[in-house]
Amino acid sequence: MARTTPTAPPKLGLRERKKIQTRQAIRRAAYRLFEEQGYDATPVDQIAEAADVSPSTVFRYFPTKEDIVLTDEYDPLIVEQLRARPLDEPPVTSLRHAIVGLIRQYAEDARGEMLIRLTLIRQVPALRGRMSEGLTQTGDMLGEVLAERSGRATDDLDVRVVVAAVLGALQEAVFHCFDRGRIEDMEKDIDYALEVLARGLTL
């Protein structure tokens, strides 16, 4: 029997919620300092002090300063959404519904933070370099689920191509909105970009 999409985001345990709260506190402190004195002029120890945590705690949650800007809590939630899609659904369609569904749930809360993140990524070369590493990790995570659902190996070329195409389309849609000052249209543009992939890249 095909599985159906959940109507609510996965519930997190108390420990995971506390971790998310700590990460968010560190991010908020970092964004405030970045705005006041610039990214390069803000050391991690200042971020830790502003967030009322130790520098070691910052590094436990974010291995590098770049990761404060680039990482979020959404990858595991996308995986849960993806696993809940019908098994007979085409992989790009499953990824499209999983990603867009999650964006719809968190769009209002995440839009302001996304604008800050994208502005910093456009301004700071080190962030753009680190971003590619983060996308690789996200791709590995999604590839594992697609391989699991399709019965293929995780290094199967078809799996890798699908994941790379989806992440590339996602990135292009996000920056398309940002560069045109239309961050409020992000959900719509991401949905459209993934629809282009799902229908076979026709023009």
C-alpha positions as CSV (number, residue, x, y, z in Angstrom):
1,M,0.0,0.0,0.0
2,A,1.3,3.4,-0.9
3,R,2.1,5.8,2.0
4,T,0.6,9.2,2.1
5,T,2.2,12.6,3.0
6,P,1.9,13.6,6.6
7,T,-0.1,16.7,7.4
8,A,2.1,17.9,10.2
9,P,5.9,18.2,10.5
10,P,7.7,15.4,12.4
11,K,7.6,15.8,16.2
12,L,10.9,16.2,17.9
13,G,12.0,15.1,21.3
14,L,12.9,17.4,24.2
15,R,16.6,16.9,23.7
16,E,16.5,17.7,20.0
17,R,14.3,20.8,20.6
18,K,16.8,22.1,23.1
19,K,19.6,21.6,20.6
20,I,17.6,23.6,18.0
21,Q,17.0,26.4,20.5
22,T,20.7,26.6,21.3
23,R,21.6,26.7,17.6
24,Q,19.0,29.4,16.9
25,A,20.3,31.5,19.8
26,I,23.8,31.3,18.4
27,R,22.5,32.2,15.0
28,R,20.5,35.2,16.2
29,A,23.5,36.5,18.1
30,A,25.8,36.0,15.1
31,Y,23.4,37.7,12.7
32,R,23.1,40.7,15.0
33,L,26.9,41.0,15.3
34,F,27.4,40.5,11.6
35,E,25.0,43.4,10.9
36,E,26.7,45.7,13.4
37,Q,30.3,45.1,12.6
38,G,30.6,42.8,9.5
39,Y,31.1,39.1,9.1
40,D,34.9,39.2,8.9
41,A,35.3,41.5,11.9
42,T,33.2,39.2,14.2
43,P,35.1,36.4,15.9
44,V,33.5,33.3,17.3
45,D,34.2,34.2,20.9
46,Q,32.1,37.4,20.5
47,I,29.3,35.3,19.1
48,A,29.5,32.9,22.0
49,E,29.4,35.7,24.6
50,A,26.4,37.3,22.9
51,A,24.6,34.0,22.8
52,D,25.5,33.3,26.5
53,V,27.4,30.1,25.6
54,S,31.0,29.0,25.6
55,P,33.1,29.1,22.4
56,S,33.4,25.3,22.6
57,T,29.6,25.1,22.5
58,V,29.5,27.2,19.4
59,F,32.0,24.9,17.7
60,R,30.1,21.8,18.9
61,Y,27.1,23.0,17.0
62,F,28.9,24.7,14.1
63,P,32.3,23.4,13.2
64,T,33.2,26.6,11.4
65,K,32.0,30.2,11.5
66,E,30.6,29.7,8.0
67,D,28.4,26.9,9.3
68,I,26.5,29.4,11.5
69,V,25.2,31.0,8.4
70,L,24.9,27.9,6.1
71,T,23.4,25.1,8.3
72,D,19.8,24.7,9.4
73,E,17.5,22.1,10.9
74,Y,15.7,21.3,7.7
75,D,17.6,18.4,6.1
76,P,16.4,15.7,8.6
77,L,12.8,17.0,8.2
78,I,13.1,16.8,4.4
79,V,14.3,13.2,4.8
80,E,11.2,12.4,6.9
81,Q,8.9,14.0,4.4
82,L,10.6,12.1,1.6
83,R,10.3,8.8,3.3
84,A,6.6,9.4,3.7
85,R,6.0,9.8,0.0
86,P,4.4,7.0,-2.0
87,L,7.0,4.5,-3.1
88,D,5.7,4.3,-6.7
89,E,6.1,8.1,-7.1
90,P,8.9,9.4,-9.5
91,P,11.9,10.5,-7.4
92,V,11.9,14.1,-8.6
93,T,8.2,14.4,-7.8
94,S,8.8,13.0,-4.4
95,L,11.6,15.4,-3.7
96,R,9.5,18.3,-5.0
97,H,6.6,17.5,-2.7
98,A,8.9,16.9,0.3
99,I,10.9,20.2,-0.2
100,V,8.0,22.5,-1.1
101,G,5.8,21.0,1.6
102,L,8.4,21.8,4.2
103,I,8.9,25.3,2.9
104,R,5.1,25.9,3.2
105,Q,5.2,24.8,6.8
106,Y,8.1,27.1,7.8
107,A,8.0,29.9,5.1
108,E,6.8,32.7,7.4
109,D,9.2,31.9,10.2
110,A,12.2,31.3,7.9
111,R,11.9,34.1,5.4
112,G,13.6,36.8,7.4
113,E,16.5,34.5,8.3
114,M,16.8,33.3,4.7
115,L,17.2,36.9,3.5
116,I,20.0,37.5,6.0
117,R,21.7,34.2,5.0
118,L,21.5,34.9,1.2
119,T,22.8,38.5,1.7
120,L,25.8,37.2,3.6
121,I,26.4,34.4,1.0
122,R,26.4,37.0,-1.8
123,Q,28.8,39.2,0.2
124,V,31.3,36.7,1.7
125,P,33.4,34.5,-0.6
126,A,34.2,32.1,2.2
127,L,30.6,31.3,2.6
128,R,30.1,30.5,-1.0
129,G,33.0,28.1,-0.9
130,R,31.7,26.4,2.3
131,M,28.2,26.2,0.8
132,S,29.3,23.7,-1.8
133,E,30.5,21.4,0.9
134,G,27.2,21.7,2.7
135,L,25.3,20.8,-0.5
136,T,27.4,17.7,-0.9
137,Q,26.4,16.6,2.6
138,T,22.7,17.3,1.9
139,G,23.0,15.4,-1.4
140,D,24.5,12.4,0.4
141,M,21.6,12.4,2.8
142,L,19.0,12.6,0.1
143,G,20.8,10.1,-2.0
144,E,20.7,7.5,0.7
145,V,16.9,7.9,1.0
146,L,16.4,7.7,-2.8
147,A,18.6,4.6,-3.0
148,E,16.7,3.0,-0.1
149,R,13.3,3.7,-1.8
150,S,14.4,2.5,-5.2
151,G,16.5,-0.5,-4.2
152,R,19.6,1.0,-5.8
153,A,23.1,1.5,-4.4
154,T,23.9,4.9,-2.9
155,D,26.6,5.5,-5.5
156,D,24.3,4.6,-8.4
157,L,24.7,7.2,-11.1
158,D,21.0,7.7,-11.7
159,V,20.6,8.5,-8.0
160,R,23.5,10.9,-8.0
161,V,22.2,12.7,-11.1
162,V,18.7,13.1,-9.7
163,V,19.9,14.5,-6.4
164,A,22.4,16.9,-8.1
165,A,19.8,18.1,-10.5
166,V,17.3,18.8,-7.7
167,L,19.8,20.6,-5.5
168,G,21.0,22.7,-8.5
169,A,17.4,23.7,-9.4
170,L,16.7,24.5,-5.7
171,Q,19.8,26.7,-5.5
172,E,19.0,28.5,-8.8
173,A,15.4,29.2,-7.7
174,V,16.5,30.6,-4.3
175,F,19.0,33.0,-5.8
176,H,16.6,33.9,-8.7
177,C,14.2,35.2,-6.1
178,F,16.9,36.9,-4.0
179,D,18.6,38.6,-6.9
180,R,15.3,40.1,-8.0
181,G,14.2,41.2,-4.6
182,R,11.3,38.8,-4.5
183,I,12.1,36.6,-1.5
184,E,8.4,36.3,-0.8
185,D,8.1,34.3,-4.1
186,M,10.6,31.7,-3.1
187,E,8.1,28.9,-2.4
188,K,6.5,29.4,-5.8
189,D,9.8,29.6,-7.7
190,I,11.2,26.5,-6.0
191,D,8.0,24.6,-6.8
192,Y,8.3,25.7,-10.5
193,A,12.0,24.9,-10.8
194,L,11.4,21.4,-9.5
195,E,8.4,21.0,-11.8
196,V,10.7,21.8,-14.7
197,L,12.9,18.9,-13.7
198,A,9.9,16.6,-13.1
199,R,8.5,17.2,-16.6
200,G,11.9,16.5,-18.3
201,L,13.8,19.8,-18.8
202,T,11.7,20.8,-21.8
203,L,11.7,24.4,-22.9
